[in-house]
Amino acid sequence: MEEFYRIRRLPPYVFEQVNRAKAAARNGGADIIDLGMGNPDLPAPAHVVEKLKETVGKARTDRYSASRGIPGLRRAQAAYYKRRFGVKLNPETQIVTTLGSKEGFANVAQAITAPGDVVLVPNPTYPIHAFGFLMAGGVIRSVSSEPTPAFFESLERAIVHSIPKPIAIVVCYPSNPTAYVADLDFYRELVPFAKKHGIFVLSDLAYSEVYFDDHPPPSVLQVPGAMDIAVEFTSLSKTYSMPGWRIGFAVGNERIIAALARVKSYLDYGAFTPIQVAATAAINGPDDCIHEMRATYKRRRDVLVESFGRAGWQVPPPRASMFAWAPLPEVFASIGSIEFSTLLVEKAGVAVSPGIGFGEHGEGYVRIALVENEQRIRQAARNIRRFLESAPEKLHNVVPLAKRR
């Protein structure tokens, strides 16, 4: 039977082979150290949890909520942008609360994309950046993901060779999966470029508070005139370790925000009101929990880089995000990221995400998430050291693995 139209536009799930290996190993009693999914393991701040408990069951809180987000939550997000970036936002016209930044991206794609519209998307990048537009009927053209002059060169080529002209460019810094970080000068060049060519900028800033130096990642909206063409997505998932709460935001250009709000009004009634009230308490509350989160990920990053390096796998230290983007160990460079990641589960008990899952230019890399404590990361390094020491033997598994379905 023929697949449905939108399902045909989605490729096979490239992480499935690694997931099957994890499931098989766990079913056999193996202890898998899972550094694959970027699912924060830190607890949500205590004062946020208490606010949720305090609000649940109060009068009217069980009713449908507001699709755009309750007014207090949108005002809190506006206050955050003012103190963090110096950007003034109108909570009524320039902010929509989303069910996480992923949902926001997917529904913006539905809101602004006509069949056949071209969107410029970094490669490698987080999958929703591309597949949100593919599901909306758009066409993806890949550009560089590194915020260097090569990025703008690839943009120029893409615009010249795209028919019809692209409608938008997606950027994501700090990047998932590569952990690249853009500075404000990058956005100062991007905004006039986008205006010159009449395209929108869609910025994913989900990792705005996960950085490890004295240079907080900037917002594209800090650039004068950016509000004319840019919308930015943020999330409480990483900042406050609240991934399952599903609270994020889209902010910026009024036309796009209005289109997103209209689409969402047909699709949902917003998050559960007590969750929105607790999210408001998170944004308006003390920053101690953010500093603690940042320090925890930095310690994990340092342990990962040091212990994996001693094990024989050199991992470049990320400046930001909760991920390391690591080239395959040299002896495994020829087998590809899916086969390497599968072997790593089966022979070392360590799970990572194959780079090919983030785009074809992610091949040759894996993404390592900082979602286990330091002791577990050191254990992963010991497992990997034994695995790498016997690498020639492990390579005999490549042909059987390649035949799997």
Backbone hydrogen bonds, N-H to C=O, Kabsch-Sander energy under -0.5 kcal/mol:
donor,donor_aa,acceptor,acceptor_aa,energy
8,R,4,F,-2.1
9,R,5,Y,-0.8
10,L,7,I,-1.4
14,V,12,P,-0.7
16,E,13,Y,-1.7
19,N,15,F,-2.5
20,R,16,E,-2.6
21,A,17,Q,-1.9
22,K,18,V,-2.4
23,A,19,N,-2.5
24,A,20,R,-2.6
25,A,21,A,-2.4
26,R,22,K,-2.6
27,N,23,A,-2.5
28,G,24,A,-1.3
29,G,26,R,-1.8
30,A,25,A,-2.6
32,I,30,A,-0.8
33,I,31,D,-0.5
33,I,349,G,-3.0
34,D,32,I,-1.0
35,L,33,I,-0.9
35,L,351,A,-2.4
39,N,37,M,-2.1
48,V,45,P,-0.7
49,V,45,P,-2.0
50,E,46,A,-2.5
51,K,47,H,-1.6
52,L,48,V,-2.0
53,K,49,V,-2.4
54,E,50,E,-2.5
55,T,51,K,-1.5
56,V,52,L,-2.4
58,K,55,T,-2.1
61,T,58,K,-1.8
63,R,60,R,-1.2
65,S,269,Y,-0.5
67,S,65,S,-0.5
69,G,66,A,-1.2
73,L,70,I,-0.7
74,R,70,I,-1.9
75,R,71,P,-2.5
76,A,72,G,-1.9
77,Q,73,L,-2.1
78,A,74,R,-2.0
79,A,75,R,-2.2
80,Y,76,A,-2.1
81,Y,77,Q,-2.2
82,K,78,A,-1.8
83,R,79,A,-2.4
84,R,80,Y,-2.7
85,F,81,Y,-1.8
86,G,81,Y,-0.7
86,G,82,K,-0.9
87,V,81,Y,-1.9
93,T,90,N,-0.7
94,Q,90,N,-2.9
96,V,250,A,-2.4
97,T,68,R,-2.9
98,T,248,G,-2.7
100,G,98,T,-1.7
103,E,99,L,-0.5
104,G,100,G,-1.7
105,F,101,S,-2.5
106,A,102,K,-2.3
107,N,103,E,-2.5
108,V,104,G,-2.2
109,A,105,F,-2.1
110,Q,106,A,-1.6
111,A,107,N,-1.9
112,I,108,V,-2.2
113,T,109,A,-1.6
114,A,112,I,-0.5
116,G,137,G,-2.9
117,D,114,A,-2.5
119,V,139,V,-2.6
120,L,168,A,-2.8
121,V,119,V,-0.6
121,V,141,R,-2.1
123,N,143,V,-1.7
125,T,358,F,-2.6
126,Y,176,N,-0.8
129,H,126,Y,-1.9
130,A,126,Y,-0.5
130,A,127,P,-1.3
131,F,127,P,-2.8
132,G,128,I,-1.8
133,F,130,A,-0.6
134,L,130,A,-1.8
135,M,131,F,-2.4
136,A,132,G,-0.9
137,G,134,L,-1.5
138,G,133,F,-3.1
139,V,117,D,-3.5
141,R,119,V,-2.4
143,V,121,V,-1.9
148,T,146,E,-2.5
151,F,148,T,-1.7
152,F,148,T,-0.9
153,E,149,P,-2.0
154,S,150,A,-2.3
155,L,151,F,-1.9
156,E,152,F,-2.5
157,R,153,E,-2.2
158,A,154,S,-2.4
159,I,155,L,-2.6
160,V,156,E,-2.3
161,H,157,R,-2.1
162,S,159,I,-0.8
163,I,161,H,-0.5
167,I,118,V,-2.9
168,A,118,V,-0.7
169,I,200,F,-2.5
170,V,120,L,-2.7
171,V,202,L,-2.4
173,Y,204,D,-0.8
175,S,180,Y,-2.3
179,A,175,S,-1.8
186,F,183,D,-0.8
187,Y,183,D,-1.2
188,R,184,L,-2.3
189,E,185,D,-1.2
189,E,186,F,-0.5
190,L,186,F,-2.1
191,V,187,Y,-2.6
193,F,189,E,-1.4
194,A,190,L,-2.8
195,K,191,V,-2.4
196,K,192,P,-2.6
197,H,193,F,-1.7
198,G,194,A,-0.8
198,G,195,K,-0.7
199,I,194,A,-2.3
200,F,167,I,-2.6
201,V,229,I,-2.6
202,L,169,I,-2.7
203,S,201,V,-0.6
203,S,231,V,-2.8
204,D,171,V,-2.8
204,D,202,L,-0.5
205,L,203,S,-0.7
205,L,233,F,-3.1
208,S,205,L,-1.5
210,V,207,Y,-1.2
211,Y,209,E,-1.0
212,F,319,R,-2.4
222,Q,219,S,-1.7
223,V,220,V,-1.7
226,A,223,V,-2.3
228,D,225,G,-1.5
229,I,226,A,-1.9
230,A,226,A,-2.1
231,V,201,V,-2.3
232,E,251,V,-2.9
233,F,203,S,-3.0
234,T,249,F,-1.9
236,L,247,I,-2.4
239,T,235,S,-0.6
240,Y,236,L,-1.9
242,M,236,L,-1.0
242,M,237,S,-0.8
245,W,242,M,-1.0
246,R,242,M,-0.6
246,R,243,P,-0.9
248,G,98,T,-2.3
249,F,234,T,-2.4
250,A,96,V,-2.5
251,V,232,E,-2.4
252,G,94,Q,-1.9
253,N,230,A,-2.7
257,I,253,N,-2.5
258,A,254,E,-2.5
259,A,255,R,-1.9
260,L,256,I,-2.8
261,A,257,I,-2.6
262,R,258,A,-2.0
263,V,259,A,-2.2
264,K,260,L,-2.8
265,S,261,A,-1.7
266,Y,262,R,-0.7
266,Y,263,V,-1.3
267,L,263,V,-0.7
267,L,264,K,-0.8
268,D,264,K,-2.7
275,I,272,F,-1.0
276,Q,272,F,-1.7
277,V,273,T,-2.5
278,A,274,P,-2.4
279,A,275,I,-2.5
280,T,276,Q,-2.0
281,A,277,V,-1.8
282,A,278,A,-1.8
283,I,279,A,-2.2
284,N,280,T,-2.5
285,G,281,A,-1.0
290,I,287,D,-0.8
291,H,287,D,-2.0
292,E,288,D,-2.4
293,M,289,C,-2.2
294,R,290,I,-2.6
295,A,291,H,-2.3
296,T,292,E,-2.3
297,Y,293,M,-2.3
298,K,294,R,-2.0
299,R,295,A,-2.3
300,R,296,T,-2.3
301,R,297,Y,-2.7
302,D,298,K,-2.6
303,V,299,R,-2.4
304,L,300,R,-2.8
305,V,301,R,-2.8
306,E,302,D,-2.3
307,S,303,V,-2.9
308,F,304,L,-2.5
309,G,305,V,-1.6
310,R,306,E,-2.1
311,A,307,S,-1.4
312,G,308,F,-0.5
312,G,309,G,-1.2
313,W,308,F,-2.8
314,Q,312,G,-0.6
315,V,313,W,-0.6
321,S,210,V,-3.1
324,A,368,I,-2.4
326,A,324,A,-0.7
326,A,366,V,-2.5
328,L,364,G,-2.3
332,F,329,P,-2.1
333,A,330,E,-1.4
335,I,332,F,-1.6
336,G,332,F,-0.6
340,F,336,G,-2.1
341,S,337,S,-2.3
342,T,338,I,-2.1
343,L,339,E,-2.5
344,L,340,F,-2.4
345,V,341,S,-1.6
346,E,342,T,-2.4
347,K,343,L,-3.2
348,A,344,L,-1.5
349,G,344,L,-0.5
349,G,345,V,-1.1
350,V,344,L,-1.7
351,A,33,I,-2.4
353,S,367,R,-2.3
355,G,365,Y,-2.6
357,G,354,P,-1.7
358,F,355,G,-2.2
359,G,356,I,-1.5
362,G,359,G,-2.3
363,E,360,E,-1.3
365,Y,362,G,-1.5
366,V,326,A,-2.2
367,R,353,S,-2.8
368,I,324,A,-2.9
368,I,366,V,-0.5
369,A,35,L,-3.0
369,A,367,R,-0.5
370,L,322,M,-2.6
371,V,369,A,-1.5
377,I,373,N,-2.2
378,R,374,E,-2.3
379,Q,375,Q,-2.0
380,A,376,R,-2.5
381,A,377,I,-2.1
382,R,378,R,-2.1
383,N,379,Q,-2.4
384,I,380,A,-2.5
385,R,381,A,-2.6
386,R,382,R,-1.9
387,F,383,N,-2.1
388,L,384,I,-3.1
389,E,385,R,-2.2
390,S,386,R,-1.1
391,A,388,L,-1.7
393,E,390,S,-0.8
394,K,390,S,-1.9
395,L,391,A,-2.1
396,H,393,E,-1.4
397,N,394,K,-2.1
398,V,395,L,-1.6
401,L,397,N,-2.2
402,A,398,V,-2.3
403,K,399,V,-0.9
403,K,400,P,-0.7
404,R,401,L,-1.8
